[in-house]
Structure formats: C-alpha cells, structure tokens
C-alpha cells in the first residue's frame, strides 16, 4: 500500500551569518534543504527512520505528487505494511547537499556574486552531506533515530553517519554500498565526468549563465553509468540482440538496447544537472573512512547494529565491498550482519524487489 499523496517541503538550515562549515574549512550559506516525511512521529520521538538516497535520487522516496503512476523512487520499500512500515515509523528523506532537486547546490545563486555558483561551489565530503541531514533532524526536534537506511551512495552516507554520531543511530542498513571505491569504480566515473567537462556547452562550469547546458556530455555520462547499474543477464533477457526493425545495418540507433539507453538519457536530462553529477561522484571517489584506524572502533563504541546486504549480480559494488565493511566492523567489536542475496538485476537490485530482500530489511528494522 502506498503512502498516497505527499509533498516536498523546504527549510533553511544555515544563513550567511550562520553558515555551514564544511570539512574543507570553507563555509556555505545560506543552505536550504528539500525533504519529505511519511508516517507519524511518536510522542517519544523514537520511531524515526532516515532514508539516504543514491547518486541521482532525491527527497521524493515514496508516495506520489498527484500522479499515482509516478511514485517515489523507493515506493516499493516505504509505506503502510511495507519493509519500512509507515504505520510504525516516521520516515524522513532529504535531498543531498550539492543536489539539484531543491537542496542547495552548484546551480544556486552565490550571494557574493549574484550568479549561480557553477564550479565556484565548494568541493564536498561525505561528512558534509551527513552534517546537513543531522541539522535537518535537529530542526525537526529529533536527536536519535531508530534506523538509517540507504543503498549505494545512500549506504555510504549511513556509514558516515554512524562514524560522525555513533550514539545517534540504533540500526543501520547498507545495501549495495562501499567504504572505498576501486580504481575501476573511479575509472567509470572519470569517463562520465570527462564527457561532461569536454562538452562545449559546459562553458568552464558557468553554463547556468549562458542559457545552455552540457546535455550531450550528461547524456553520455548517464548511458555509461546506467550500463554499470545493470547486469549482463538482465540486458540479455530484456533485449538480447533484437533490432527495432528488419532494415539494413546503419550507424544510428538500430538495436533495442540502444533505444532503451537513449530513452534513459533523455529522461535523466529532464531531472538532473551536470554539476551535481560532477560534485557528488567526487564525494564518492574520496570516501575512505577506514583509512583512519580509529574509525571502526569509534563506530563500534556507539552500539549501532549493522545490516549489510549485497547482490550476486552487482558488478559495480559487488559483494566484496559489503564484506569489507562487515569485516572492519566485526573486527572492532560492532554488531554486524552481512548477507548476499540472489538477483539478476545488478546494482539496481537495491531499488527493486529480489526475493527475500524486503523481508530481510523488515525483520532487521523490527
């Protein structure tokens, strides 16, 4: 069952006089955050579940904005009777700092210049994303959460949250996540960023003032990334070598898989921005919390219980990434569980419903 009609709200959390101090030492203000909530906050404020979204997600995780055929990106997971049960939990999901769906990011106006930040926007770290989300909870009068749940980049934020505030999170669910990207992961993102940076319409990052945008580069970035989110099996089953028609070979779009990827790029261009893509992929590249040997013991000291879930067809963040987090936490004495689930859908499995997945999350949150 869906949570039904919902709305995205916005709140100012920092000002020019009271700016956000970033991990780099730079400051940012004002900062506004877009967020949604589902369910009812208990009088004791002890039923809060925070949802952390992935790279191209946003605050709209569940329900709909007027069209039930276009639900939030994790609507199958969140709702009455679902794994994240809104009959029991008060669920909060915010758009990330640096994003382009209502929260302050590179497209926002720099108060010092009166024009969009562009590449003058400061570089971010994972802890900055979490700092803003924790400030939002404080604004809502919440100082502790029953659980934080996230997939991919969302899971990375959950891990950072447990490091930054070890006593604030009772349970943590990380799905298809990583604590350190491999050279291959960074290489894929490098190709995507290069496509954007070399698009003539990128204009040195100041395209918001030109009336144009690097759509060709962003489309290529999305096509590449989307391939890595799928599995060979899922592509073969869905498309194989089927053609759109029986005509002679041609250089343009001819195979069904080509048409599908072009459609994904077009949809993406309508909702996402190239600068946010550049900034947030860099946050992922530099994330390496266990490089600090004190990180795992600090997390363990907070008493957070962890559940790591991975999928056997995920080759972007395969099971060894989850196993690494699990080993680090267990070695420090934390409560951690890991399970690899079968799915044919690759990295995108965390957004879908492979057998046993939602049941595992439901049981852990209970």
C-alpha positions as CSV (number, residue, x, y, z in Angstrom):
1,X,0.0,0.0,0.0
2,X,1.3,3.5,-0.9
3,X,1.5,6.4,1.4
4,X,-0.5,8.3,-1.2
5,X,-0.3,12.0,-1.9
6,X,2.8,13.6,-0.4
7,X,4.6,17.0,-0.8
8,X,8.2,18.1,-0.7
9,X,8.9,20.7,1.8
10,X,11.9,23.1,2.1
11,X,13.6,24.6,5.1
12,X,16.5,27.0,5.6
13,X,19.1,25.4,7.9
14,X,22.1,27.8,7.5
15,X,22.4,31.5,6.7
16,X,25.2,33.8,5.6
17,X,25.6,34.9,9.3
18,X,25.4,31.3,10.5
19,X,27.0,29.3,7.6
20,X,27.7,25.6,7.2
21,X,31.3,24.9,7.9
22,X,32.5,22.2,5.6
23,X,35.1,19.6,6.2
24,X,37.5,21.6,3.9
25,X,37.1,24.6,6.2
26,X,35.2,26.6,3.6
27,X,31.8,27.9,4.5
28,X,28.5,27.8,2.7
29,X,25.4,29.9,3.4
30,X,22.5,30.2,3.0
31,X,21.7,26.5,2.8
32,X,18.2,25.2,2.1
33,X,17.1,21.6,2.1
34,X,14.2,19.8,0.4
35,X,12.7,16.9,2.3
36,X,9.7,14.7,2.7
37,X,8.3,12.8,5.6
38,X,5.9,9.8,5.8
39,X,4.1,8.4,8.8
40,X,3.5,9.9,12.3
41,X,6.2,10.9,14.7
42,X,5.7,9.1,18.0
43,X,5.3,11.2,21.2
44,X,8.6,9.8,22.4
45,X,10.2,10.6,19.0
46,X,11.7,7.1,19.0
47,X,10.3,5.8,15.7
48,X,12.4,7.7,13.2
49,X,13.8,6.1,10.1
50,X,16.1,8.2,7.9
51,X,16.3,7.3,4.2
52,X,19.5,8.3,2.4
53,X,19.3,8.4,-1.4
54,X,21.8,7.4,-4.0
55,X,23.6,9.5,-6.5
56,X,20.7,10.6,-8.7
57,X,17.9,10.2,-6.2
58,X,16.0,13.0,-4.4
59,X,13.8,13.6,-1.4
60,X,10.7,12.0,-3.1
61,X,11.2,8.5,-1.9
62,X,7.6,7.3,-1.5
63,X,4.0,8.2,-2.4
64,X,3.2,10.5,-5.3
65,X,2.8,14.2,-6.1
66,X,-0.6,13.9,-7.8
67,X,0.0,11.1,-10.3
68,X,-0.1,7.6,-8.7
69,X,1.6,6.1,-11.8
70,X,4.7,8.1,-10.9
71,X,5.6,7.1,-7.4
72,X,8.8,7.9,-5.4
73,X,12.0,6.1,-6.2
74,X,11.7,3.7,-3.2
75,X,7.9,3.4,-3.1
76,X,8.1,-0.4,-3.1
77,X,10.2,-0.2,0.2
78,X,8.3,2.5,2.1
79,X,4.7,2.6,3.0
80,X,2.0,1.0,5.2
81,X,2.8,-2.6,5.8
82,X,6.0,-2.4,3.7
83,X,9.5,-3.1,4.8
84,X,9.9,0.4,6.1
85,X,6.4,0.4,7.6
86,X,4.9,3.9,7.8
87,X,2.2,2.6,10.2
88,X,5.1,2.1,12.7
89,X,7.8,4.5,11.6
90,X,8.2,8.2,10.9
91,X,10.3,8.3,7.8
92,X,12.5,11.3,6.7
93,X,14.2,11.6,3.3
94,X,16.1,14.7,2.3
95,X,17.7,15.7,-1.0
96,X,21.5,15.8,-0.6
97,X,23.7,18.9,-0.2
98,X,25.1,19.6,-3.7
99,X,22.0,18.1,-5.4
100,X,19.7,19.7,-7.9
101,X,16.2,18.7,-6.6
102,X,15.6,21.5,-4.1
103,X,18.7,21.5,-1.8
104,X,21.5,24.0,-2.2
105,X,23.9,23.0,-4.9
106,X,26.1,24.4,-7.7
107,X,23.0,25.8,-9.6
108,X,22.1,28.0,-6.6
109,X,22.9,31.7,-6.5
110,X,26.2,32.7,-4.8
111,X,25.3,35.6,-2.6
112,X,28.8,37.1,-3.1
113,X,28.4,37.3,-6.9
114,X,24.6,37.3,-7.6
115,X,25.0,34.5,-10.1
116,X,25.0,30.7,-10.0
117,X,27.9,29.1,-8.2
118,X,28.9,26.8,-11.0
119,X,32.3,25.4,-10.3
120,X,32.9,28.0,-7.6
121,X,30.7,25.8,-5.4
122,X,33.0,24.2,-2.8
123,X,34.0,20.6,-3.0
124,X,32.1,18.4,-0.6
125,X,33.0,15.4,1.6
126,X,30.6,12.6,2.8
127,X,30.6,14.1,6.2
128,X,29.2,17.4,4.8
129,X,26.2,15.5,3.4
130,X,25.6,13.9,6.8
131,X,26.1,17.2,8.7
132,X,23.3,18.8,6.8
133,X,20.9,15.8,7.3
134,X,21.6,15.8,11.0
135,X,20.9,19.5,11.1
136,X,17.6,18.9,9.5
137,X,16.7,16.3,12.1
138,X,17.6,18.8,14.8
139,X,15.3,21.3,13.1
140,X,12.5,18.7,13.4
141,X,13.2,18.1,17.1
142,X,14.8,14.7,16.6
143,X,18.0,13.7,18.3
144,X,18.2,10.0,17.7
145,X,16.9,7.6,15.0
146,X,15.7,4.1,15.1
147,X,17.4,3.4,11.8
148,X,19.2,4.9,8.9
149,X,18.7,3.0,5.6
150,X,20.4,3.6,2.2
151,X,21.5,2.0,-1.0
152,X,24.7,2.7,-3.0
153,X,25.8,6.3,-2.1
154,X,22.9,6.2,0.4
155,X,24.6,3.3,2.2
156,X,27.9,5.3,2.2
157,X,26.1,8.1,4.0
158,X,24.7,5.8,6.6
159,X,28.2,4.5,7.3
160,X,29.5,8.1,7.6
161,X,26.6,8.9,9.9
162,X,27.5,6.1,12.3
163,X,31.0,7.4,12.3
164,X,30.1,11.1,12.9
165,X,27.5,10.4,15.5
166,X,28.0,6.9,16.9
167,X,25.3,7.3,19.5
168,X,22.6,8.7,17.2
169,X,21.7,5.6,15.1
170,X,20.3,2.4,16.6
171,X,20.3,0.4,13.4
172,X,22.0,0.9,10.1
173,X,21.1,-0.8,6.8
174,X,23.6,-0.5,3.9
175,X,22.5,-2.0,0.6
176,X,24.9,-2.4,-2.3
177,X,27.3,0.1,-0.7
178,X,31.0,0.6,-0.5
179,X,33.5,2.0,2.0
180,X,36.2,2.5,-0.7
181,X,35.8,2.7,-4.4
182,X,38.1,0.6,-6.5
183,X,40.2,2.0,-9.4
184,X,37.6,0.5,-11.8
185,X,34.8,2.4,-10.0
186,X,36.7,5.7,-10.2
187,X,37.6,5.0,-13.8
188,X,33.9,4.6,-14.8
189,X,33.1,7.9,-13.1
190,X,36.1,9.5,-14.8
191,X,34.7,8.7,-18.2
192,X,31.3,10.1,-17.2
193,X,32.9,13.3,-15.9
194,X,35.1,13.7,-18.9
195,X,32.1,13.6,-21.2
196,X,30.6,16.4,-19.3
197,X,33.7,18.5,-18.9
198,X,34.5,18.2,-22.6
199,X,31.1,19.2,-23.8
200,X,31.5,22.7,-25.4
201,X,28.3,23.8,-23.6
202,X,29.9,23.1,-20.2
203,X,31.5,26.6,-20.5
204,X,34.0,26.1,-17.8
205,X,31.2,25.2,-15.4
206,X,29.4,28.5,-15.7
207,X,26.8,27.3,-18.2
208,X,23.9,28.4,-15.9
209,X,24.6,31.9,-17.1
210,X,24.6,31.0,-20.8
211,X,21.2,29.6,-21.1
212,X,22.6,26.3,-22.4
213,X,23.8,23.1,-20.7
214,X,26.2,20.2,-21.5
215,X,23.3,17.9,-22.4
216,X,25.4,15.7,-24.8
217,X,28.0,15.1,-22.1
218,X,25.5,14.4,-19.4
219,X,23.6,12.0,-21.7
220,X,26.8,10.1,-22.3
221,X,27.5,10.0,-18.6
222,X,24.1,8.6,-17.9
223,X,24.3,5.9,-20.5
224,X,27.6,4.7,-19.3
225,X,26.6,4.7,-15.6
226,X,23.3,3.0,-16.4
227,X,25.1,0.1,-18.0
228,X,27.1,-0.4,-14.9
229,X,23.9,-0.5,-12.8
230,X,22.5,-3.4,-14.7
231,X,23.8,-7.0,-15.2
232,X,24.7,-8.8,-18.4
233,X,21.9,-11.3,-17.7
234,X,19.2,-8.6,-17.3
235,X,20.3,-6.9,-20.5
236,X,20.3,-10.2,-22.4
237,X,16.9,-11.3,-21.1
238,X,15.3,-7.9,-21.8
239,X,16.9,-7.0,-25.1
240,X,19.3,-9.7,-26.5
241,X,20.3,-8.7,-30.0
242,X,16.8,-7.6,-31.0
243,X,16.5,-4.8,-33.6
244,X,14.0,-2.1,-33.8
245,X,13.3,-3.1,-37.4
246,X,14.5,-5.5,-40.1
247,X,16.1,-2.9,-42.3
248,X,19.8,-3.0,-43.4
249,X,22.6,-2.2,-40.9
250,X,23.0,1.5,-40.1
251,X,25.2,3.8,-38.0
252,X,22.3,5.3,-36.0
253,X,20.1,3.6,-33.4
254,X,19.2,0.1,-34.6
255,X,19.2,-2.3,-31.6
256,X,16.5,-2.2,-28.9
257,X,19.2,-1.9,-26.2
258,X,20.4,1.3,-27.9
259,X,17.0,2.8,-28.0
260,X,16.5,1.9,-24.3
261,X,19.7,3.6,-23.2
262,X,18.9,6.7,-25.3
263,X,15.5,6.9,-23.6
264,X,17.1,6.7,-20.2
265,X,19.4,9.5,-21.1
266,X,16.5,11.7,-22.2
267,X,14.6,11.1,-19.0
268,X,17.7,11.9,-17.0
269,X,18.3,15.2,-18.7
270,X,14.9,16.4,-17.7
271,X,15.5,15.9,-14.0
272,X,19.2,16.1,-13.2
273,X,22.1,18.6,-13.6
274,X,25.6,18.0,-14.8
275,X,27.3,20.0,-12.0
276,X,25.6,17.9,-9.3
277,X,26.7,14.8,-11.1
278,X,30.3,16.1,-11.1
279,X,30.3,17.1,-7.4
280,X,28.6,14.0,-6.0
281,X,30.6,11.5,-7.9
282,X,33.7,13.2,-6.5
283,X,32.3,12.8,-3.0
284,X,32.1,9.0,-3.7
285,X,35.6,8.8,-5.1
286,X,37.2,10.3,-2.0
287,X,35.2,8.3,0.6
288,X,37.5,6.1,2.6
289,X,36.5,6.1,6.2
290,X,38.5,3.1,7.4
291,X,41.8,4.8,6.2
292,X,41.5,6.2,9.7
293,X,42.3,3.3,12.0
294,X,40.2,4.8,14.8
295,X,37.1,4.9,12.6
296,X,35.8,1.3,13.2
297,X,36.3,1.4,17.0
298,X,34.5,4.7,17.2
299,X,31.6,3.3,15.3
300,X,31.5,0.2,17.4
301,X,31.5,2.3,20.6
302,X,28.2,3.8,19.6
303,X,26.4,0.5,19.7
304,X,24.8,0.8,16.3
305,X,23.6,-2.6,14.8
306,X,24.5,-3.0,11.2
307,X,23.0,-5.0,8.3
308,X,24.9,-5.2,5.1
309,X,23.1,-6.5,2.0
310,X,24.7,-7.2,-1.4
311,X,23.6,-8.8,-4.6
312,X,25.3,-11.6,-6.5
313,X,24.9,-9.9,-9.9
314,X,26.1,-6.4,-8.8
315,X,29.4,-5.8,-10.5
316,X,29.5,-2.0,-9.8
317,X,29.7,-2.5,-6.0
318,X,30.0,-6.3,-5.8
319,X,29.8,-8.4,-2.6
320,X,33.4,-7.9,-1.5
321,X,32.6,-4.2,-0.9
322,X,30.0,-5.1,1.6
323,X,32.2,-7.8,3.1
324,X,35.0,-5.3,3.7
325,X,32.7,-3.1,5.7
326,X,31.4,-6.1,7.6
327,X,34.9,-7.3,8.5
328,X,36.0,-3.9,9.6
329,X,33.1,-3.5,11.9
330,X,33.2,-7.0,13.3
331,X,36.9,-6.7,13.9
332,X,36.2,-3.6,16.0
333,X,33.5,-5.4,18.0
334,X,30.5,-3.9,16.4
335,X,27.2,-5.8,15.8
336,X,27.2,-6.5,12.1
337,X,25.4,-8.9,9.8
338,X,26.0,-9.5,6.1
339,X,24.0,-11.4,3.5
340,X,24.4,-11.8,-0.2
341,X,21.1,-12.1,-2.0
342,X,20.4,-13.6,-5.4
343,X,19.2,-11.2,-8.0
344,X,19.5,-10.9,-11.8
345,X,19.2,-7.1,-11.9
346,X,22.7,-6.0,-11.0
347,X,23.4,-2.9,-8.9
348,X,19.8,-1.6,-9.5
349,X,18.6,-4.5,-7.4
350,X,18.5,-2.3,-4.3
351,X,15.7,-0.3,-5.9
352,X,13.7,-3.4,-6.8
353,X,12.3,-6.5,-5.0
354,X,14.5,-9.5,-5.4
355,X,13.3,-12.5,-3.4
356,X,13.9,-12.1,0.4
357,X,15.3,-8.6,0.2
358,X,12.4,-6.6,1.6
359,X,11.7,-9.3,4.2
360,X,15.3,-9.1,5.4
361,X,15.0,-5.3,5.9
362,X,11.7,-5.6,7.6
363,X,12.9,-8.1,10.1
364,X,16.0,-6.1,10.9
365,X,14.1,-2.9,11.5
366,X,11.7,-4.8,13.7
